[in-house]
Amino acid sequence: MVSVTLPLTDTLTETAASTTADTLTAPGEVVHAADSPDAPWWRDAVIYQVYPRSWADADGDGMGDLPGITARLPYLRDLGVDAVWLSPFYVSPMHDAGYDVANYRDIDPRFGSLDDADAMVAEAHELGLKVIVDLVPNHTSSEHAWFRAALAAGPGSPERARYVFRDGRGPDGEEPPNNWPSVFGGRGWTRVTEADGTPGQWYLHIFDVTQPDLNWEHPEVVAEFHDILRFWCDRGVDGFRVDVAHGLVKREGLPDWHGKVGLYDEVDADAGPTGEGRDAQQPHSSAGEVLDHTATGASPMWDQDGVHEIYRGWRKVLESYGLPDRILCAEAWVTPAHRLARYVRPDEMHQAFNFDFLDAHWDAGALRTVIEASLRSNDDVGAPTTWVLSNHDVVRHASRLGLDQSLPRPNGIRAGDPQPDAVLGLRRARAATALMLALPGGAYVYQGEELGLPEHTTMPDSFRQDPTFHRTSAKVTGRDGCRVPMPWVKGAPSNGFGPGDTPWLPQPDAYADLAVDQQEGVAGSTLELYRALLEYRRKHRFGHGSLTWDALSSDTVIALRNTAGDGERTLLVITNLGADPVTPPPGEVLVASGPLTDSGAVPTDTTAWVRLPVA
Ligand code: GLC
């Protein structure tokens, strides 16, 4: 374990908050010190995200399932990751792709059964892979037994107290209790009809109308989630990815809010019930920009201090299981980095997704600033930093990095929008991944990025399921384009996703040539690049290493040294975002994200890992 003096109060040092491109640590000075060699597994783990609907379909119904996942797990062992995180597989009406849970203790029949889940966990462990499951505590499905009971029981009942029900404002309570919008567009409140047929109270749903927010002030809610954690720990899982971890507690009094509300998108508080106030496919701020509101404590729905007590309780539940550690990873769109670090103080969660890294533009200064600020903030609390470039909520980085980098990250891309430059995007994506996997800490890889899969940017609207698309009357495209089923075998039905011909979302033509069987064993393929990066990373324990900037760094070059966890190797990583090739010093090029020049220099949009001679 790393031993540092840790601030347990809400006041953290804010040194990292002031990191800018002008205040980066000088080359050769330590930005981040190496972890101890016996650090626990999660401090440098590479965790692969499986989106169960879209990874492997064993029964041919067009939707992925647990038996499909179990059968394909050896692929993950061969890829060289440490753990798999599965997006929700619980009983759900699937109004938000399973992030609307109707029963936290059972598997949706589309995905299989509890026996299938047990078999999947057992097989993963047999292969040396840890299993992280998704936990959705901010809201349940409207089909959850508690919410049904709340609707039936009526105003003032104990059943309603588990959710956020309020009387409306205005004559006859016909106006919502406050002006909060839903993250997915439209109003954040819906009025119910009471048992006697009269218009009744309103309930809060920060997301879809089918995702009522729980009331985390209620002891039964707290106790229920402790029990759910135990249910899955008892089944052998190694940790939980915690959905919307910054949203559980709302500011007392639920005051009106006239700023923006965003998670992957900005929503106008003044938009009407169906989001009609929004501009068509409006440009989105980076999450950082949006959530600066939370950083100042301004937004009443995100990052309230009360959330931390909840996670302290969860940490105790997990620690009662002893070693090896079972972990919590926060999905918290909170910035700046020192606010996010509050979620990973030693008695709270273990990890938090680093969305500042995901949101950084393809710009050497921006990336170096994020890398240093992230490491310093997490070091302040003794937590490892994580790194992530893609997930099921954002445009895949092979496409995102092929877009105009001066524009904010879009929420989905469709025909008619500016299309990404696929060649440029993939080249940069490979370079970005090679940079990411050289950084100390943990890393998250989203299914298919190891194949260089692009976003489906021309999916017909008739297939779209994201509630964002529907709640904004198609004004915001949403996230379906990054959730398309995996191609395993070119030419097989659904490119090997399953025996059926019709996957739940259509695959773009480009997926056939990117299928696993087209890349396996092919020198230079994206799959083999990932395998090589992961192999060297594990072998030399770069995830436990230290970080210093190298003097080759400039406005257009990211150059860093990682002295590996074994203390014997120094890796020089060069990511060249500039026009001129960069010549590395003498050393062995372990791996590069693309071809080097004839003279061995690192060209534009390329990352090289160079092992320096032992001093
Ligand atoms: C998280 C999930 C996202 C979901 C939302 C509501 O952000 O990653 O997919 O829509 O929470 O649960």
Boltz pocket constraint, residues with backbone or C-beta under 6 A from the ligand:
constraints:
  - pocket:
      binder: B
      contacts: [[A, 96], [A, 99], [A, 100], [A, 136], [A, 207], [A, 243], [A, 244], [A, 263], [A, 331], [A, 392], [A, 393]]
      max_distance: 6.0
